[in-house]
Amino acid sequence: MTSGNPSDSPISCFSSQFPFDDRGCGAAVVLCSDGRFADQVNDFMQNCLGLYGYDRLAIAGGAACFAGHFDAYREEEAAISHLKFLVRLHGLTRLILISHERCGFYSDFLRVHEIDMLGRMRRDLASAVRRVSAAAPQLQVEAYLARLSDAEVWFEPVIA
């Protein structure tokens, strides 16, 4: 057991090569906490949407928490609270909602059959855009579904 002292860590020290930028970009992404898609989401946000330094709200199922599922109402309340905080503190004007194929939240928590999953995700993303827009009307809200094709991940826009 360690005392919490940084000197007790197996890593002595690490200095990031990236300088701190206090400006932010006024945008946030709500994404699934599934780390298998983290690099692809960062790539999409930076190299497709041109967003760097964006806020991240990672939660199991990503944007599904905003879709009005009865079983996820606590997650939705918490996520809306966090989102309103980020809007106020960081002056957000744009929100990107992302769900991804093969999501355990859908298959395990919501028990959506694989055959119905993509259609359900698209409907949920459209619903999430409407619900978030009602809760935070100052935000421009966009939704995307991360799809898999072999080892490639591509992002499909979803219209509300």
N, C-alpha and C positions, 0 to 999 in steps of 0.2 A: 504494500500500500504506500502511495506517495503522499506527501504533505501538500501537494498542490503547487509547490514551488517550481517555477520553470526549470530550475537547475536539476530537478529530479526527472525530467523528461528524457527519453532516450535520444531525442533530437536536441542538440545543444542550442541551435539558433538557426533561423531561416530568414533571409531578407528577400522579399519579392522583387523581381525585376521590373514590375509595373509601378510607376509613380502614382501616388494618391491624387485623384481628381475630384475635387469637392463640388464640381458643377452639376453632376448628374445629367440625365437627358429627358426627364419628365415622363418617362415611360416605365411600365412594369409588365412582367409576364406572370401569369398563373399557370403553373405546369405541374405535372405529376412528379412525385418524389422519386420515381423510378430512375435510378442513376444510369441505366443503360442508354437513355436518350439525352443525357446532359450535354455531351459534346455536340450532338446534332442540333439541339435547341440553341446552344450558344452560336453555332455556325449560322443557323437560320436567322437569328436575331441580329447578328452583326453583319453578315455578308449578303443577306437578302433584304432585310428591313432597315439596315443601316443604323441600328440601335446599339450603343455601347454604354456601359455603366448603368444599365437598367436595373430596377428593383426586381427581386424574385420572390414569389410566394409559392413555395413548393408544398404540395399536400397530396396525399394519396388520391388518385383519380383526377388530379388537376381541376379543370373547369367543371367537372361533374358535380362538384360541391355546390355550384350555383344553379343547377338544373331543376331544383325543386323536389328532389327525392326525399320522401318522408324519412327514410332510414339515415339520411345525411343532413338533417336539419341543424344539428349542433355544429357540424363542420361548416355549413353555410353561414350560420350566425358568426362564428369565429372568423371565417375568411372575410366576410363583409366588414366586420370590425377592423381587422388588420388592413384591409384595403382602404377604408376611410381614413385610417391613421396615416397611411402612406400618401394618400392624396393630399391630406392637410399638411403633413410634415415636408414632403418632397415636391409638392406642387404638380402632381401627375396630371397629364392631359391625355395620355394614351395608354390603353391596356390591351395586351395580347393574351388571349386564352388559348391554351393548347391541350389537346387530348392525344393519346397515342394508341395505335393498334396493339393488341395483345396486353391490354391493361388488366392487371390483377384486381383492381378496384371493381371493375365491371364484372369480371368472371367470378370472383370470390365473394366480394362484399355485396354487390347488387344481384349476383347470380343471373347475369344475362348470358343466354346461350350464344355460342360462337357464331352461329348463323345470323343472329339478330344484332350482333355487336356493332358493326360499322354503322348501320342505320340508326341504332339507338344513340351512338356517339354523335352523329351528325345532328340529330334532333336535340340532344342535350346541349350541344354547343350553341345551336340557334336559340334555345331557351335561355341559356346562360347569358348570351349577349343581351337579350331583352331584359332579364332580371337585373343584371349588373348596371345596365343603362338606366333603369328605373331607380336603382339605389344610389347611383353616382352619375347623374346626368351630365356632369362636366367632362366625363371621359369619352374619348373616341374608342370604341371597343371593337376589336377584330378577333376572329376565331379561326383556328387552323387544326386540322387533323393530321398528325404525323403517321404516315403510312410506310409499310415495309415492303420492299421488293428485293428478295434475297438479302444481302447485307446492306443495301442502300435504304436510307430514310429520306422520304420526300414529304413536303408539307402542302396539303390541299386546303385552300381557303373554304370556309363554310359560311354561307350567307344566312343571316337571321331572317 
